[in-house]
Amino acid sequence: MTSETRFQRWKKPLTIVFFLALIVLFTLLARRIDWSEVVQTLGDFKVRTLLIAGAVTLCSFLVYASFDLIGRTYIRQDLGWKQILPVGIISYAFNLNLSAWVGGIAMRYRLYSRLGVSTGNIAKILGLSLATNWFGYMALAGVIFSSGLVTMPPGWKVSSSALQGIGALLVLVSLGYLAACQFSKKRAWSIRGIEINLPSLRMACLQLALGALNWSLMAAVIFTLLPAKLDYPLVLGVLLISAIAGVVTHIPAGLGVLEAVFIGLLQHEASRGSLLAGLIAYRAIYFIVPLLIALVMYLAVEAKAKALRVKKAPA
């Protein structure tokens, strides 16, 4: 039995155990939350604060959508940014709320095929977009974790020193990616049907910068909505930790995972009620509102495509 086979064998049971542990943790935390404080905090949000969070959310979605502009340089089709950005925005909103397969993959294939992009070229765009997001994450998380900005509470299985070690490893992986982009002779791989193409070193640096920027903007939205006493680097670090838990559990939108990690790590810095209120507002501004807008955009795209088919159909 190969190591990959053993991993696949244990992956599902370990994911279930991790998921159940999160449910228990979140249930215990929920019992200790002052729900009247949550309601009061939600009602006390200033319009200015919500508008700032909304503006940062818009910037984040535009940055994520621009990932696909990198992929455009590797396909031989003339697509303008006005065609690409809406696809990225719609896909990202569905990706966040449903799953990577529905939003990140299936939605992109459907929308790009509407634009006449071949399946092979869609795979290239998708692969480079995924690489931009996760190598950007690794570069940013590596710096944040290894710097010791996030201190793990006593009793957690992952200690602060272990987190710093993980950060150092992520930095090395990021540097390895840049080195591969510069020196590797093989320029393309296929991972689970997704084609990953190595860009130039200059483009790879842009990938890491854009990916890290998007994660930083996500944290900025949360930071805007959490108690003022919390420092931004700490909020950013906790978000990056919660992303790992979200990937492991495969829960759409990381529902409950994000809240459990934030409350678990920050309950000694701020009240649980104020933390949960900020995260509920974050869910509404960064997840729900963009999904509703993306749904309208998607229906408009489908209606336009249907009108074009009717127009081209023989009388």
N, C-alpha and C positions, 0 to 999 in steps of 0.2 A: 504493500500500500504506500503510495507516494505521500509526501507532505501535503500536497494540495488536496488529495483525496481525504486525508485525515482532517484537514481544516474544514472541508465541506461537510464532513460527517458531524463534526462538533459545532459547526457554526450555528445551526438552528437551535440546538438545546441551550447553548450559551447565550444566544440572543433572547430566548424566552426567559431564562433566569435573570438576565440583566433587566429585561422589561418588567418582570414581576417585582424585582428589587426597587425599580423606580416608582412603581405603583404604590408599594408599601411606604417608600420614603415620602412621596407626595401626599399620601393619605395622612401620615403622621404630621406632616407640616401643615396640612389643611386644617387639622383639628386645633392647631395652636394659633391659627390666624384670627385676628380680630376683624370679622367681616364688615362690621360697621365702619371701621377705619378704611377699609378698601372702598366702600361706597362713598364715604366722605372725601377721600383723596381723589377719586375719579370726578366727583362733582366740583372739586376745587381747582382743577386744571384750568389755567388761563388760556384764552383763545390764542394769544401770542405764542405760548408754548406749543400748542397743537399745530399751529401754522408752521413754526420752525421745524417741528418733527416731520410734517408733511413735505416741506421743501427739501429736507435732507433725504427723505424717502425717494422723492422724484430724482434727485441727483444720483442716488444709489441705483435706481432702475435704469437710468440712462447709461451709467458706467457699465452695469452688467450687460445691457443690450449692445454696448460697443465691443464686447468680447467677439461678437460675430464679425465685426469689421476686420479683425485680424484674420479670421478664416477666409474672408473674401479675397485676400491677397494670394491665396493658394488655389483658387478655382478660376477657370477661364470663362467666366461669365460676367457680363456687365450689370452689376447690381448697385444701385445708388443707396446712400445711407438712409434715404427716406423709405426705401423698401425694407432695409435690414433692421433698423431700429424698432419698428412696430413688431416684427417677428420676435426679436429679443425680449421686448417688454411683455408681450402676451405669454411667451414661453416661460419667462421667469415667474410671472404671477401664478400660472398653473403649476409650475414646478414647486414653488413654496408651499402651496396649499394642498396639492394632491400628492404627487410623487415625481421623482426624476424621470420615470418612464413615461408618465402622462405628459408632463410639461416640458421637461428638458429634451426628450427624445421624440415621442410620438407627435407632439404639437409642432415641433420644428420640422419634422418630415412632412407633415401635412401642409404647413404654410409655405415652406420653401418649394415644395412640389407645385404649388399654385403659381409660383413665380418662374416655373420652368427649370428649376435647378435639378440636376440629375441626382440619383440616389448616392452615387459615389462622392459627389461634391458636397452633398448634405452631410455625409459621414465625416468629411474633412472639416467642415465648419463646426460640427458638433464636437469632434475630438479636440480641436484647438480651443474651443470655448471651455470645455471641461478642464483642460490642462491649465488654462488661464485662471480659472476659479480656484482649483485646488493647489496648484503650485504657488499661487499668490497667498493662499491660506497658509501653506507650510512655511513660506518665507516670513510672513508676519507673525504667525504663532511661534515659530522658532525663536525669533528675536524677543518676543514678549515673555515666553516661558523661560528661556535661558537667562534673561535679565533678572529674574526673581521678583518681578512686579506683582505676581499673583502668589499669595501665601495660602497654602491649603490648611484648612482647619484641623485641629488635633482629632485623631480618631479616623480620619479618612485613609483608605487603603493606599492611595497615591500620595506620597509625601511631597513636600515642597522641593526637596533635592531630586526626587524622581522626576518631577515635572520639569525641573531645569535640565535634567538629562534628556528627556524627551524633546525639549526645545533645541538642545544642541544637535540632536539627531535630525530634526526637521531642517535646521540650517544646513547641515551637510547634504541632505537630500536635495534641497533647493540649489545649492552650489553644484551638486552632481548633475542636475538638469541643465544648468547653464553650461557646464563643461561638455555635456553630451551634445548640446546644440552647436557648440563651437568645433568640436573635434570628431564627433561620431561620423563614420562613413555611411552607416545605415540610417536613413532619414524617416522611415515609416514603420509602425508596428500596428497590429490589429489586436485589440484587447476586448474580448467578449463582443465581437462584431463591430466595435467602434474603432475607426482608423485614427491613429495618433501620428501626426506628422511633426517632425522636429523642425522648428523655424530657425531662422538665423539668430545669432547671439543677440543682436540688437532687438529683434522682435521678441525674443524670450525675456529680455529685461523689461520690455514694455508689458508683456504678459504678467510678470510678477508684480509690477507696479500697479496695473489696473486691478488685478485680483486682490491685492492687499488693500487698495483704496476702497473697493466695494465692501470688504469686511469691516474696514474702519468706519465707513459711512453707516453700516448697519448698527455698529456699536454706538455711533453718535446719536442715532435715533433713540436708542434705549437710554443713553446717558441723559438726553434732553428730558425724558419722562420720569427718571428715577430721582430720589431725594438728592438735593444739591450737595450734601456732605460727601457723596461718593466721588472718587477721582475717575477721570476718563480712562487712564491706562488699566485700572482695576476692572472696570466694566468691560473693556475690550477683551481682557484676558479671560474673564468668566464666559463671555460670549463664545470665544474660541474653544474653551473647554466643553461648553454645552453642544457645540457643533459635532464634536467627536461622539458624544453620547447619542446625539440624534442620528448619526450615520449608523451606529451600531444597532440601534433599535428599529430602524426603518419605519418609524411612525410618521405618517404624513404631517408636514408642518412642524414636526418635533413637538406635537401637542402634549403638554405636561412635562416633557423632558427639559425644555428650556426653563420653565418655571421652577422645577425641582432643583436644578443645578444652581440657578441664581439665588433662590431662597436659601439653599443649603450652604452656599459659599459666602453669602453677604448678610445673613441674618444677624451677625454680630456687629455689622456696620450700620444697619438701618432696620427699622421695624418690618416685620413680615408683611403687614398689611400695605404699607407704602410701596414695598417691592412688588407685590402682586398687582397692585393697582397700576403701577407703571408698566408692567409686562402686559396687562390686559389692554391698556391703551396702545402699546406697541403692536400687539396682535391686530388691533382694529386698523391702525394707520398703515402698517407695513404689509399686512397680509390680506385683510378683508376688503378694504377700500380698493387697493390695486387689482384684486381679483374681479371685483364688480366692473371696474373700468376695462380690464382686459377682456372680460366676457362681452362687453358692448363692442369693443374693437374687433374681437374675433367674429362676432355676428355680422359686423359691417363688412369684414373681409369676405366672408362666405356669401353674403348677399351680392357683393360686387362681382365675385367669381361666377355666381349663378347668372347674373345679368349678362356677363360677357359670353357665357355658353349659349344662352338663348339668342343673343345677337348674332353669334357665329353659326347657329344651327340653320340648315337649309329650310327655306320656306315650303 
